[in-house]
Amino acid sequence: MSHALHLPGSTTDPAEKGRVPAVQRLGALVVAAVIATFGVLGLLDGLAYFSTDGERIAGLSSNGLLSTISLVTAAVLVAAALRGSRVASTTMLVVGALFLVSALANLAVLESELNFLAFSMANVIFSVVAGLVLLTLGAYGRVSGNLPTDSPYRAEGHATPDDDETGQQLPETPAEQAAERAMREAELAVIGHRATEDQQRRVTAMARVRTRGDRRAVWMSFDPAPTR
């Protein structure tokens, strides 16, 4: 039995219930807390705003500008988490990508006068790690070939187990079972370039429909009518 996870004061929207929305929203809040702590420590230390040398804050280099950007980024993540899991997911994907871009861009200007955010190599590594974490959290339960059952994104082109069972329309009669076997043989023959004209014609016709039951019906429609 699965238990839904909820944020305090979270919405009663069914799409916001379950593990996936909770992971996305809590993930955004946790990352925001880390980034905000770094930004607050930098501002409290009275760092020069545009220094390209920077000073050490929690093992990273920072200046006033980077501290301010960190706080703004944290505020964006918090706002996204409060709006809902879908907004949090999208925001984390975007911010995560920006972290990776920032890492590459600042790596190119290390030890130069263009290092406006006072990055060090430690900052570059942190940006890469933070970016990957955000991308992973943002994509969790959303970008996958096998989404969790409680993912609100399953409705977007992903059938639930019950839908699969209904849509499969398993063969029931001996004729339908025989048709299924013949269908598989024909599809393998087409792939192996050894299909007969009849098999090729049937497989081509089946490709126009989607469900298993419809494909089987198309196949059987080519069978000769039973004689009496």
N, C-alpha and C positions, 0 to 999 in steps of 0.2 A: 504494500500500500504506500503510495507516495503522499508526502505531506507538503502542502503549499507553503512557500516562504513569503513573508510580507514585510515591507518596510513599515516602520511606524507611521501611521497616518496615510498609508497608501490608498489609492483609489480602489473602489469596489468593482471596477471594470474587470470582467472575466479574463481579458487579454493580459492583465497585469498580475494574474495569479500564477503560481508555479515556480519552478526552479529557474527557468531561463530568464524571465523578467527580473527575478530577485538577484541573480548573478550579475546581470547587466547593470542594474541600478546601484547595487552595493559596490560593484567593481568601479563604477564611475566615481562614487563617493570616496572610496579608499584611495584611488589614484589622486583625486583632488586633494585629499587631506595631506598626502605626501608632498605634492607640489606646493600647496599653500604653506606648509611648514617651512619649506625651503625659502619661499618668497618672504614670509614674515620675518624669519631670522635675518635675511639680507637687509630688509628695511630697518629693522631694529638696530642693526649694527652700524647704520649710517653710512652705507657704502656710497662711494662716488657714483653718480648716475651714469656717466658715459665713459668711465675708465675702461681702457682696453686690457689692462693688466688684471684687474679683479682681485678679490680677496677670498680666502678659504671660508666656505660655509658648509658645514656638514660634509666635508671631504670634497666639495665641488668648488669651482671658481665662480664668482658672481659679482655683479655690480648692481647699481640701483635700477637700471633698465631691465635687466634679466629678472630681478626680484619682482618688479611690477608686472612683467609679462607672465611670470609664474602665477601670481595672484589672479590675474585676469583669466588665465587658462583654467585655474582651479574653480573660479566662479562660474565659468561656462559649463564645466563638467557637473557641478552641483545643480545648476539650473536645469540642465538636461535630465539629470537623474530625477529631479522633482517633477518634471513634465511627464515622464513615463519611460518605460523600457525601450520602446521603439526610438524615441528621440535620443535616449542615452546611447543606444547601440550605434545609431548613425553618427552621433557626435564623436564617440570614441574612435570610430573608423576614420573620420576626417582628422581629428586631432592626432591620432596615432600616425597617420601618414605624414602630417606636418612635422611631427617629432623626427621622423626618419629623414625628411628633407632638410630639416634644421641641422641634424647631425652631419650630413654630407656637406651642406653649405658652410657650416662653421669649421668643419675640418679643413676646408680649402683655404680658410683665412686665418688659421691659427698662427700665432706669433707675428701678426701683421697689424697695420694700423686700421684695417677693415674689421678687426675682431671686436665689433661694437658690443657684443654680449659677453665679452671677457671669457670666452670658452677656453677650457683646457681639454686635454685628452680624456680626462675623467668625465667631463661634461658630455663629450661626444659619445662615450660608452653609455652613460646614463640615458641620453636621448634615444639611442638605439634600443636599449632595454625597455625604457618606458614606452616607446613607440610600438614595439612588438607586443608588450603587455596590453596596451590599449586596443590594438588590432585584434588580438586574441579574444579579449573580453567583448569587444564590439561584434565580432563574428560568431561568438558562442551561441549555439542554438538557432543560428540564422543562415549561416553559409555552410552547408553540409549536404551530402547526398543521403544522409540518414539522420534526420532531425529528431531530437528527443520528443517523446509523445506529448509533453506539456509545452512544447514550443508554440507560441502564437503565430509563428511564421509557417507552420505546416499547412495552414489553409491557403497559402499563396502558392498553389501549384504542387503541393505535397499532400497526398492522400493519407488519411489515418488508417490504422489497421482495419477498422470496421469497413471503411470505404474500399480498401484493397480486397477484402473478402467478398463484398458485394459486387465489385467491379470485375473480379476474376471470373465469376460465373463458371465454376468448375463443371466439367462434363458429368452428366448423370446417367445417360443411356449408353448402351454398348455402341450405338452408332456414333455418338458424340465422342466417346473415348477412342474409337477407331479413327475418327476425323482428326483428333488431336495428334495421334501418332503419325498420321499421314502428313499433317501440317509440319511437324518437326522434321520429318524426313525430307520434305520438299524444300524447306528453308535451308537445311544443310546441303542439299543438292545444288541449290542456287548459289550458295556461298562457294561450293567446290566446283562451280562451272560445269556441272554434269546433269543439270535439271532437264527434264523432258519439256516439250512445249506446253503440255497441260499443267505441269508443276509451275513453270514460269508464269503462266497466265493466272493461276490461282494466287500465287504469292504476290504478284503485282496488284491484284485486286484487294488482297488482304491489307496491303500497305495503306490503303485509303481509309481504313477504319482504325479505331483506337483500342477498344476494350477486347478482352479475350473472347467474350461471348460473341461480339460482333464479328471478330475474325473467324471464329469457328462457323458462324452462320454463313459468311461469305464463302468459305471453303465448301461447305455442304451444299450451297446453292449450285455448284457446278456438277454435283453428283446427278446421275440420271434418275428420273422419277421412277419409283418402284412400280413394277408391272403387276397387274392383278390377273 
